[in-house]
Amino acid sequence: MSRIIRSLALVTLLVLGLLMSSVPNLFAQPRDSNVRTLEANRIPSTNIVITLRVDKPAPKAGDEITLIAETNRDCHLTILYLGPSGDVVVFWPNRSSGWDDRVTANRPIQIPGQSADFRFKVDGKQPIENIVAYAATNKDLIFDQRDFRELPGGKVKAFLGSGGDLERAFRTRAARIPAGVGWGTAHLALRVATSGPGHGDASQPPDPDGCQMQGSLREVASNAGVRTITVSKDLDEKSLESLEAQLISDSYEGLLGLGSGEGTLGGREWLALRDFVTGDHFDPKHLAEYEPDLPKSICGQDGRTRQTPCSDSPWRWNCFLLVTWQDGNKGLCSGWLIGPRTVLTAGHCVYNRKLKSWAKSIEVAPGADGSSFPFGKQSASDFRSVDKWVQDGNSDFDFGAIILPTKELGQKVGHFGFQSLSSTALKQMEIRTSGYPGDKPRGTQWFMSGPTEKVTCGQLFYTIDTYGGQSGSAVWVQDKDKRLAVGIHTQGGCPNKATRIRKPIFDLMMHWKEQ
C-alpha cells in the first residue's frame, strides 16, 4: 500500500522491496496465503495478542484499503509498514489519532479512520505487502518518540533508521522488559491479487514482449588501471528461448575431481580467519551498516539445512567472504567461484553505495565449514561491478566479481557453471542456494531449495529462506551432473530475490571468468 491519498492527490510512500526483510527474527512470514495474522515473536514472555486484517482480503492493484487492528488488552500499540531500502513508516499512531497510541481491549481501530485526511492505496508493484505491529502495557516501553520523525506533510512518522536497525533495537530492548509487563507482536503479510481479467497474475505476471535492457551495460573496476568493456545487446524472451542452450558455461570439478579433498593453510593466515569466525569481537551491526542490502528473510519456519563437510562439490565452490571496508569496519557476504581466479558475488558486497567506496579487501575461503577452512583462503583487492549498480543502484544489476591474486584456489576446487535461461524455463525449475548466513554459527554453510515464485526481466523471486551474510550466494539449477547458476542472491523481503543472469550479465561473467 505504497500510496497515501490526500484530497484525491497521490503522495507516494515507499513500496515493500529491496533491503527490508520483515524483521525475520521477530515476525515469522507465511509461505503462501492471502492474508494471515501471525503471533510469532521468538523472544519469550509475550502475552498481548494483536490481530491485524484489512477490509479487502485480496486487494488488487489500485484498490484503496483500510487496516483494522485489535488487541486483547488495553495497551499502547504501534503499527509499522516495512518499505523498500529498509525504510519503516509508522501507520499508527498518526496525526488523525492525535499521535495517541492507546487502544482499548477488544475494540477494533481503523486506519485510516473516517476523519483522516489520507488513504492507503495498493500500487501492485510488489506481490506481498508487509505490516508489523508491537504493543506494550507501558507507554514508550520499547521505542519512544525520539526514535521517530515526522514525514513531509506531518500526517505520519518514520522510524529513524533502517529495518535492520529496527530489528536490532527491538531485540535489545525487548530483552530488558521487566517481568510481569505485557507486550506482544504481530505480522500481516498481504498478498496482492490479480488486477482483473486481462491483467495477468500478480504473483506470476506474463513475460513482457520485449525484455531488453535500456542502453548499454558498462563494466566498472576498483583498479583504475583495468581496461573495462561495455555490453549493449540483450535479448527478448522469444530470442532467449531459442538461444538458451548456447548461453551456457559448464561447471568444473577442479583438480580434486568428484571426490572430497582437504587442503592446508598454516600459520598466521589461518589463525586470523579462524579468530574472526570464532571470536567474540565481531559486531553484528556491521551486517546492516556494511552490507547495505541485507537479505535476511525467513519465510515462515526456517527450512535451511547445514552442509557439512563442505569438501565435495558444489559446496566447496561456495565461498565465505570477510569484507573489510575503507573505514576499517568488516562485514560478511557469500560468493561462488566461476573460474580459476573469479568469485562472483552481490554488487553491494564489493561496492558499498552507502559509503560510496569499494571494499578495501575481501578474504575468500571456499568450502569454509565453521572454524575449518579445508582449502585455505586468499585476500583480494581487485573488484568488478557495473555502472547500473555503482552509479544508479539498480537492483536488477546488483552483482560483482572478486578477482583473486592467483589461480590456485579455483584450479583446485573447481567452479560453478552458469546459464542465461528464459522466463518460461525458470518458472518450471527448482532452484537452489547455499551460503553463509549471519544468524547461524559463523562460517557455516546452509542450503535450501524451492520453486521460483515470480520471474521478471531482472530478478528471480522465491521463498527460500535466507539471512544477512548470504548476499552473493549462487542461485542454481541442476541439469543432470551440472550445476548451473541462473542468479545471484541479493535481497530479502519474502519473497526473497536474486539478480537474474540475463544475456548482458552472462557476457560480462564470461569476460570475468577469463581474468
LUMTOR-794124 format. One record per residue (C-alpha): x, y, z; residue number from 1; residue in one letter. Coordinates in pm, whole numbers, plus 50000, padded with zeros to 5 digits. Layout:
REM LUMTOR-794124
MARVEX   east  north     up    k  r
MARVEX      X      Y      Z  NUM  a
...
//
This chain:
REM LUMTOR-794124
MARVEX   east  north     up    k  r
MARVEX  50000  50000  50000    1  m
MARVEX  50258  50233  49881    2  s
MARVEX  50042  50541  49844    3  r
MARVEX  49867  50778  50078    4  i
MARVEX  49584  50975  49914    5  i
MARVEX  49507  51329  50027    6  r
MARVEX  49237  51539  49860    7  s
MARVEX  49245  51293  49568    8  l
MARVEX  49614  51359  49515    9  a
MARVEX  49855  51067  49546   10  l
MARVEX  50152  51103  49779   11  v
MARVEX  50390  50815  49710   12  t
MARVEX  50530  50621  50003   13  l
MARVEX  50799  50362  49956   14  l
MARVEX  50690  50015  49840   15  v
MARVEX  50792  49690  50005   16  l
MARVEX  51104  49559  49846   17  g
MARVEX  51475  49566  49847   18  l
MARVEX  51660  49578  50173   19  l
MARVEX  51396  49512  50439   20  m
MARVEX  51321  49156  50524   21  s
MARVEX  51023  49193  50755   22  s
MARVEX  51212  49165  51082   23  v
MARVEX  51252  48790  51035   24  p
MARVEX  51368  48703  51385   25  n
MARVEX  51067  48877  51536   26  l
MARVEX  50785  48810  51293   27  f
MARVEX  50760  48481  51104   28  a
MARVEX  50633  48503  50749   29  q
MARVEX  50380  48280  50574   30  p
MARVEX  50492  48099  50262   31  r
MARVEX  50156  48121  50092   32  d
MARVEX  49821  48265  50192   33  s
MARVEX  49613  48563  50104   34  n
MARVEX  49606  48730  50442   35  v
MARVEX  49726  48575  50766   36  r
MARVEX  49792  48723  51105   37  t
MARVEX  50082  48566  51289   38  l
MARVEX  50166  48590  51658   39  e
MARVEX  50521  48467  51617   40  a
MARVEX  50753  48654  51847   41  n
MARVEX  51061  48439  51909   42  r
MARVEX  51155  48623  52227   43  i
MARVEX  50964  48475  52526   44  p
MARVEX  50717  48643  52762   45  s
MARVEX  50474  48792  52512   46  t
MARVEX  50111  48794  52631   47  n
MARVEX  49934  49065  52429   48  i
MARVEX  49761  48923  52122   49  v
MARVEX  49737  49164  51827   50  i
MARVEX  49503  49093  51536   51  t
MARVEX  49571  49264  51203   52  l
MARVEX  49347  49247  50895   53  r
MARVEX  49230  49457  50603   54  v
MARVEX  48882  49526  50472   55  d
MARVEX  48968  49366  50135   56  k
MARVEX  49123  49021  50187   57  p
MARVEX  49258  49003  49831   58  a
MARVEX  49321  49360  49717   59  p
MARVEX  49404  49438  49356   60  k
MARVEX  49648  49698  49235   61  a
MARVEX  49479  50035  49261   62  g
MARVEX  49243  49938  49545   63  d
MARVEX  49206  50161  49849   64  e
MARVEX  49216  49958  50169   65  i
MARVEX  49160  50009  50540   66  t
MARVEX  49374  49837  50802   67  l
MARVEX  49189  49705  51109   68  i
MARVEX  49374  49631  51433   69  a
MARVEX  49255  49487  51763   70  e
MARVEX  49424  49380  52088   71  t
MARVEX  49308  49160  52373   72  n
MARVEX  49431  49404  52639   73  r
MARVEX  49438  49778  52696   74  d
MARVEX  49780  49879  52572   75  c
MARVEX  49996  50114  52368   76  h
MARVEX  50009  49999  52004   77  l
MARVEX  50244  50084  51718   78  t
MARVEX  50188  49961  51360   79  i
MARVEX  50468  49980  51104   80  l
MARVEX  50482  49941  50725   81  y
MARVEX  50807  49787  50601   82  l
MARVEX  50913  49973  50289   83  g
MARVEX  51193  49943  50036   84  p
MARVEX  51556  50015  50110   85  s
MARVEX  51484  49948  50476   86  g
MARVEX  51253  50245  50534   87  d
MARVEX  50992  50194  50808   88  v
MARVEX  50675  50408  50805   89  v
MARVEX  50453  50435  51116   90  v
MARVEX  50085  50381  51030   91  f
MARVEX  49967  50407  51392   92  w
MARVEX  49974  50637  51582   93  p
MARVEX  49929  50917  51328   94  n
MARVEX  49816  51278  51322   95  r
MARVEX  49449  51182  51293   96  s
MARVEX  49478  50994  51626   97  s
MARVEX  49647  51294  51784   98  g
MARVEX  49965  51081  51797   99  w
MARVEX  49792  50888  52079  100  d
MARVEX  49896  50521  52066  101  d
MARVEX  49650  50395  52331  102  r
MARVEX  49396  50129  52231  103  v
MARVEX  49118  49962  52429  104  t
MARVEX  49092  49584  52462  105  a
MARVEX  48868  49411  52207  106  n
MARVEX  48775  49742  52042  107  r
MARVEX  48895  49746  51677  108  p
MARVEX  49053  50059  51534  109  i
MARVEX  49051  50151  51164  110  q
MARVEX  49350  50302  50989  111  i
MARVEX  49299  50543  50832  112  p
MARVEX  48996  50648  51034  113  g
MARVEX  48687  50802  50876  114  q
MARVEX  48804  51154  50961  115  s
MARVEX  49160  51103  50837  116  a
MARVEX  49283  51318  50551  117  d
MARVEX  49479  51036  50387  118  f
MARVEX  49404  50692  50242  119  r
MARVEX  49608  50379  50165  120  f
MARVEX  49626  50254  49810  121  k
MARVEX  49786  49932  49680  122  v
MARVEX  50006  50001  49380  123  d
MARVEX  50069  49635  49287  124  g
MARVEX  50442  49673  49234  125  k
MARVEX  50517  49403  49492  126  q
MARVEX  50334  49069  49528  127  p
MARVEX  50335  49089  49908  128  i
MARVEX  50299  49389  50139  129  e
MARVEX  50430  49351  50496  130  n
MARVEX  50297  49521  50808  131  i
MARVEX  50417  49453  51162  132  v
MARVEX  50293  49571  51500  133  a
MARVEX  50410  49571  51859  134  y
MARVEX  50223  49659  52177  135  a
MARVEX  50302  49700  52547  136  a
MARVEX  50106  49781  52861  137  t
MARVEX  50354  50058  52944  138  n
MARVEX  50396  50361  52719  139  k
MARVEX  50733  50406  52545  140  d
MARVEX  50843  50069  52679  141  l
MARVEX  51023  49958  52361  142  i
MARVEX  51051  50274  52149  143  f
MARVEX  50971  50635  52230  144  d
MARVEX  50918  50950  52025  145  q
MARVEX  51292  51010  51997  146  r
MARVEX  51307  50707  51768  147  d
MARVEX  51076  50862  51506  148  f
MARVEX  51049  51167  51283  149  r
MARVEX  50757  51326  51100  150  e
MARVEX  50744  51276  50724  151  l
MARVEX  50673  51573  50495  152  p
MARVEX  50312  51679  50538  153  g
MARVEX  50311  51580  50905  154  g
MARVEX  50047  51305  50871  155  k
MARVEX  50261  51004  50959  156  v
MARVEX  50607  50936  51102  157  k
MARVEX  50901  50717  51009  158  a
MARVEX  51150  50522  51217  159  f
MARVEX  51492  50684  51247  160  l
MARVEX  51690  50406  51085  161  g
MARVEX  51652  50105  50860  162  s
MARVEX  51453  49788  50909  163  g
MARVEX  51772  49621  51028  164  g
MARVEX  51820  49894  51288  165  d
MARVEX  51459  49839  51399  166  l
MARVEX  51517  49467  51446  167  e
MARVEX  51836  49506  51644  168  r
MARVEX  51690  49777  51868  169  a
MARVEX  51374  49571  51925  170  f
MARVEX  51571  49264  52024  171  r
MARVEX  51791  49456  52265  172  t
MARVEX  51509  49649  52430  173  r
MARVEX  51260  49362  52443  174  a
MARVEX  51516  49153  52630  175  a
MARVEX  51515  49418  52904  176  r
MARVEX  51139  49428  52959  177  i
MARVEX  51067  49369  53330  178  p
MARVEX  50884  49056  53435  179  a
MARVEX  50509  49099  53456  180  g
MARVEX  50490  49369  53188  181  v
MARVEX  50266  49267  52900  182  g
MARVEX  50376  49303  52539  183  w
MARVEX  50332  49132  52203  184  g
MARVEX  50392  49147  51829  185  t
MARVEX  50210  49055  51508  186  a
MARVEX  50279  49040  51138  187  h
MARVEX  50043  49076  50842  188  l
MARVEX  50163  48955  50501  189  a
MARVEX  49919  49086  50243  190  l
MARVEX  49929  48918  49904  191  r
MARVEX  49820  49141  49616  192  v
MARVEX  49565  48960  49397  193  a
MARVEX  49516  48978  49022  194  t
MARVEX  49404  49314  48897  195  s
MARVEX  49120  49174  48687  196  g
MARVEX  49064  48995  48356  197  p
MARVEX  49335  49058  48106  198  g
MARVEX  49577  49193  48364  199  h
MARVEX  49759  48869  48441  200  g
MARVEX  49854  48712  48773  201  d
MARVEX  50025  48948  49016  202  a
MARVEX  50232  48663  49158  203  s
MARVEX  50344  48538  48817  204  q
MARVEX  50294  48809  48553  205  p
MARVEX  50326  48725  48186  206  p
MARVEX  50661  48783  48026  207  d
MARVEX  50690  49118  47852  208  p
MARVEX  50710  49102  47477  209  d
MARVEX  51046  49272  47487  210  g
MARVEX  51276  49246  47789  211  c
MARVEX  51572  49433  47655  212  q
MARVEX  51798  49635  47879  213  m
MARVEX  51774  50007  47817  214  q
MARVEX  52111  50141  47699  215  g
MARVEX  52445  49971  47749  216  s
MARVEX  52593  49792  48049  217  l
MARVEX  52941  49916  48134  218  r
MARVEX  53193  49730  48347  219  e
MARVEX  53337  49926  48641  220  v
MARVEX  53661  49826  48817  221  a
MARVEX  53809  49916  49156  222  s
MARVEX  54150  49945  48992  223  n
MARVEX  54164  50249  48765  224  a
MARVEX  54426  50077  48550  225  g
MARVEX  54193  49797  48439  226  v
MARVEX  54066  49823  48084  227  r
MARVEX  53690  49776  48105  228  t
MARVEX  53436  49664  47847  229  i
MARVEX  53082  49766  47755  230  t
MARVEX  52799  49521  47681  231  v
MARVEX  52496  49655  47496  232  s
MARVEX  52298  49368  47345  233  k
MARVEX  52013  49199  47528  234  d
MARVEX  51754  48951  47403  235  l
MARVEX  51376  48942  47420  236  d
MARVEX  51220  48632  47571  237  e
MARVEX  51148  48462  47239  238  k
MARVEX  51507  48504  47123  239  s
MARVEX  51638  48390  47459  240  l
MARVEX  51429  48073  47444  241  e
MARVEX  51582  47984  47109  242  s
MARVEX  51940  48057  47221  243  l
MARVEX  51946  47950  47585  244  e
MARVEX  52112  47618  47502  245  a
MARVEX  52408  47818  47370  246  q
MARVEX  52426  48066  47659  247  l
MARVEX  52589  47824  47898  248  i
MARVEX  52924  47795  48074  249  s
MARVEX  52981  47448  48222  250  d
MARVEX  53074  47375  48581  251  s
MARVEX  53421  47234  48653  252  y
MARVEX  53507  46980  48924  253  e
MARVEX  53862  47107  48964  254  g
MARVEX  54179  46911  49026  255  l
MARVEX  54008  46742  49320  256  l
MARVEX  53751  46582  49088  257  g
MARVEX  53423  46443  49215  258  l
MARVEX  53565  46324  49546  259  g
MARVEX  53635  46533  49852  260  s
MARVEX  53969  46692  49918  261  g
MARVEX  54150  46863  50202  262  e
MARVEX  54397  47142  50164  263  g
MARVEX  54616  47306  50422  264  t
MARVEX  54652  47658  50544  265  l
MARVEX  54911  47728  50804  266  g
MARVEX  55043  47993  51032  267  g
MARVEX  54905  48340  51081  268  r
MARVEX  54662  48348  50789  269  e
MARVEX  54460  48054  50917  270  w
MARVEX  54465  48184  51274  271  l
MARVEX  54347  48531  51166  272  a
MARVEX  54048  48400  50976  273  l
MARVEX  53964  48144  51245  274  r
MARVEX  53975  48422  51504  275  d
MARVEX  53720  48620  51306  276  f
MARVEX  53484  48326  51275  277  v
MARVEX  53512  48201  51633  278  t
MARVEX  53599  48520  51822  279  g
MARVEX  53367  48748  52016  280  d
MARVEX  53488  49078  51872  281  h
MARVEX  53266  49085  51562  282  f
MARVEX  52987  49341  51594  283  d
MARVEX  52669  49213  51422  284  p
MARVEX  52564  49570  51338  285  k
MARVEX  52820  49561  51060  286  h
MARVEX  52593  49323  50872  287  l
MARVEX  52340  49602  50830  288  a
MARVEX  52575  49901  50814  289  e
MARVEX  52824  49749  50576  290  y
MARVEX  52616  49503  50382  291  e
MARVEX  52363  49769  50283  292  p
MARVEX  52114  49546  50102  293  d
MARVEX  52084  49298  50382  294  l
MARVEX  51886  48993  50259  295  p
MARVEX  51768  48832  50579  296  k
MARVEX  51420  48689  50538  297  s
MARVEX  51297  48369  50696  298  i
MARVEX  50967  48300  50515  299  c
MARVEX  50778  48105  50781  300  g
MARVEX  50961  47824  50957  301  q
MARVEX  51331  47808  50880  302  d
MARVEX  51381  47539  50614  303  g
MARVEX  51758  47566  50572  304  r
MARVEX  51987  47269  50639  305  t
MARVEX  52356  47284  50723  306  r
MARVEX  52603  47141  50477  307  q
MARVEX  52895  46968  50647  308  t
MARVEX  53154  46877  50546  309  p
MARVEX  53189  47122  50256  310  c
MARVEX  53473  46945  50079  311  s
MARVEX  53257  46798  49798  312  d
MARVEX  53119  46989  49501  313  s
MARVEX  52919  47208  49480  314  p
MARVEX  52964  47306  49846  315  w
MARVEX  53335  47374  49806  316  r
MARVEX  53256  47618  49522  317  w
MARVEX  53069  47839  49768  318  n
MARVEX  53288  48092  49947  319  c
MARVEX  53273  48255  50288  320  f
MARVEX  53364  48622  50242  321  l
MARVEX  53501  48856  50506  322  l
MARVEX  53475  49209  50370  323  v
MARVEX  53689  49494  50507  324  t
MARVEX  53561  49837  50407  325  w
MARVEX  53765  50151  50359  326  q
MARVEX  53670  50278  50707  327  d
MARVEX  53811  49963  50868  328  g
MARVEX  53479  49802  50957  329  n
MARVEX  53403  49447  50849  330  k
MARVEX  53103  49263  50710  331  g
MARVEX  53001  48919  50587  332  l
MARVEX  52896  48805  50242  333  c
MARVEX  52890  48488  50033  334  s
MARVEX  53028  48421  49687  335  g
MARVEX  53094  48142  49440  336  w
MARVEX  53373  48054  49202  337  l
MARVEX  53305  48086  48829  338  i
MARVEX  53665  48048  48714  339  g
MARVEX  54018  47988  48843  340  p
MARVEX  54055  48347  48971  341  r
MARVEX  53699  48476  48973  342  t
MARVEX  53444  48477  49256  343  v
MARVEX  53101  48611  49176  344  l
MARVEX  52901  48789  49448  345  t
MARVEX  52650  49069  49501  346  a
MARVEX  52742  49414  49379  347  g
MARVEX  52684  49557  49726  348  h
MARVEX  52947  49318  49867  349  c
MARVEX  53222  49477  49657  350  v
MARVEX  53088  49834  49622  351  y
MARVEX  52909  49997  49914  352  n
MARVEX  52677  50269  49791  353  r
MARVEX  52625  50396  50146  354  k
MARVEX  52998  50457  50188  355  l
MARVEX  53039  50537  49816  356  k
MARVEX  53351  50324  49803  357  s
MARVEX  53485  49987  49700  358  w
MARVEX  53581  49730  49960  359  a
MARVEX  53936  49768  50086  360  k
MARVEX  53994  49392  50082  361  s
MARVEX  53796  49068  50088  362  i
MARVEX  53910  48738  50238  363  e
MARVEX  53782  48445  50030  364  v
MARVEX  53754  48098  50187  365  a
MARVEX  53593  47832  49960  366  p
MARVEX  53420  47545  50137  367  g
MARVEX  53450  47702  50482  368  a
MARVEX  53290  47482  50748  369  d
MARVEX  53275  47658  51082  370  g
MARVEX  53630  47705  51205  371  s
MARVEX  53761  47464  50940  372  s
MARVEX  53898  47601  50612  373  f
MARVEX  53990  47290  50413  374  p
MARVEX  54115  47476  50105  375  f
MARVEX  54267  47781  50266  376  g
MARVEX  54186  48134  50163  377  k
MARVEX  54310  48427  49960  378  q
MARVEX  54288  48801  50020  379  s
MARVEX  54178  49009  49720  380  a
MARVEX  54162  49381  49647  381  s
MARVEX  54064  49375  49279  382  d
MARVEX  53690  49405  49221  383  f
MARVEX  53439  49449  48939  384  r
MARVEX  53078  49557  48906  385  s
MARVEX  52872  49759  48656  386  v
MARVEX  52765  50121  48618  387  d
MARVEX  52399  50040  48670  388  k
MARVEX  52483  49927  49024  389  w
MARVEX  52775  50153  49122  390  v
MARVEX  52623  50473  48982  391  q
MARVEX  52249  50403  48967  392  d
MARVEX  52189  50149  49246  393  g
MARVEX  51965  49946  49014  394  n
MARVEX  51888  49621  49197  395  s
MARVEX  51845  49436  48867  396  d
MARVEX  52223  49475  48830  397  f
MARVEX  52336  49415  49189  398  d
MARVEX  52624  49183  49105  399  f
MARVEX  53001  49198  49104  400  g
MARVEX  53319  48995  49099  401  a
MARVEX  53629  48941  49308  402  i
MARVEX  53948  48876  49111  403  i
MARVEX  54183  48657  49315  404  l
MARVEX  54559  48717  49302  405  p
MARVEX  54635  48363  49178  406  t
MARVEX  54456  48068  49014  407  k
MARVEX  54546  47820  49288  408  e
MARVEX  54211  47804  49466  409  l
MARVEX  53990  47793  49157  410  g
MARVEX  54203  47529  48984  411  q
MARVEX  54198  47311  49294  412  k
MARVEX  53831  47321  49395  413  v
MARVEX  53662  47389  49059  414  g
MARVEX  53370  47622  48997  415  h
MARVEX  53002  47659  48914  416  f
MARVEX  52869  47676  48564  417  g
MARVEX  52614  47941  48472  418  f
MARVEX  52344  47992  48215  419  q
MARVEX  52102  48254  48086  420  s
MARVEX  51759  48089  48083  421  l
MARVEX  51424  48215  47957  422  s
MARVEX  51143  48304  48195  423  s
MARVEX  50948  48000  48075  424  t
MARVEX  51231  47765  48172  425  a
MARVEX  51298  47935  48506  426  l
MARVEX  50934  47906  48613  427  k
MARVEX  50944  47528  48567  428  q
MARVEX  51266  47456  48757  429  m
MARVEX  51352  47401  49119  430  e
MARVEX  51620  47645  49227  431  i
MARVEX  51882  47603  49498  432  r
MARVEX  52101  47833  49703  433  t
MARVEX  52363  47782  49972  434  s
MARVEX  52567  48040  50158  435  g
MARVEX  52696  48171  50488  436  y
MARVEX  52414  48342  50683  437  p
MARVEX  52491  48560  50982  438  g
MARVEX  52218  48414  51203  439  d
MARVEX  52387  48072  51211  440  k
MARVEX  52720  47973  51369  441  p
MARVEX  52984  48178  51194  442  r
MARVEX  53142  48026  50888  443  g
MARVEX  52882  47751  50850  444  t
MARVEX  52715  47688  50513  445  q
MARVEX  52334  47649  50485  446  w
MARVEX  52130  47519  50192  447  f
MARVEX  51768  47528  50080  448  m
MARVEX  51577  47469  49755  449  s
MARVEX  51233  47552  49620  450  g
MARVEX  51037  47685  49322  451  p
MARVEX  51055  48032  49176  452  t
MARVEX  50760  48245  49287  453  e
MARVEX  50798  48504  49013  454  k
MARVEX  51034  48591  48728  455  v
MARVEX  51086  48943  48594  456  t
MARVEX  51330  49079  48339  457  c
MARVEX  51593  49147  48602  458  g
MARVEX  51511  48935  48907  459  q
MARVEX  51406  48597  49042  460  l
MARVEX  51166  48579  49339  461  f
MARVEX  51142  48287  49585  462  y
MARVEX  51054  48199  49944  463  t
MARVEX  51376  48006  50006  464  i
MARVEX  51496  48119  50350  465  d
MARVEX  51798  48349  50368  466  t
MARVEX  51968  48583  50612  467  y
MARVEX  52227  48859  50617  468  g
MARVEX  52563  48722  50508  469  g
MARVEX  52409  48520  50223  470  q
MARVEX  52429  48815  49984  471  s
MARVEX  52612  48698  49676  472  g
MARVEX  52520  48329  49704  473  s
MARVEX  52468  48137  49381  474  a
MARVEX  52110  48056  49286  475  v
MARVEX  52145  47750  49069  476  w
MARVEX  51960  47473  48890  477  v
MARVEX  52080  47117  48841  478  q
MARVEX  52094  46968  48493  479  d
MARVEX  52197  46603  48537  480  k
MARVEX  52552  46631  48677  481  d
MARVEX  52585  47002  48600  482  k
MARVEX  52524  47283  48848  483  r
MARVEX  52435  47595  48655  484  l
MARVEX  52382  47927  48831  485  a
MARVEX  52092  48136  48700  486  v
MARVEX  52101  48417  48958  487  g
MARVEX  52289  48593  49237  488  i
MARVEX  52106  48619  49571  489  h
MARVEX  52086  48983  49679  490  t
MARVEX  51769  49077  49867  491  q
MARVEX  51517  48977  50131  492  g
MARVEX  51151  49063  50168  493  g
MARVEX  50966  48730  50136  494  c
MARVEX  50968  48667  49850  495  p
MARVEX  51347  48694  49854  496  n
MARVEX  51526  48796  49539  497  k
MARVEX  51820  48730  49310  498  a
MARVEX  51969  48926  49025  499  t
MARVEX  51879  48724  48718  500  r
MARVEX  52157  48626  48477  501  i
MARVEX  52034  48790  48159  502  r
MARVEX  52237  48789  47837  503  k
MARVEX  52442  49107  47914  504  p
MARVEX  52526  48976  48262  505  i
MARVEX  52616  48637  48115  506  f
MARVEX  52852  48808  47869  507  d
MARVEX  53027  49001  48146  508  l
MARVEX  53059  48685  48356  509  m
MARVEX  53225  48511  48063  510  m
MARVEX  53468  48804  48042  511  h
MARVEX  53539  48796  48417  512  w
MARVEX  53580  48417  48413  513  k
MARVEX  53885  48458  48190  514  e
MARVEX  54060  48710  48416  515  q
//
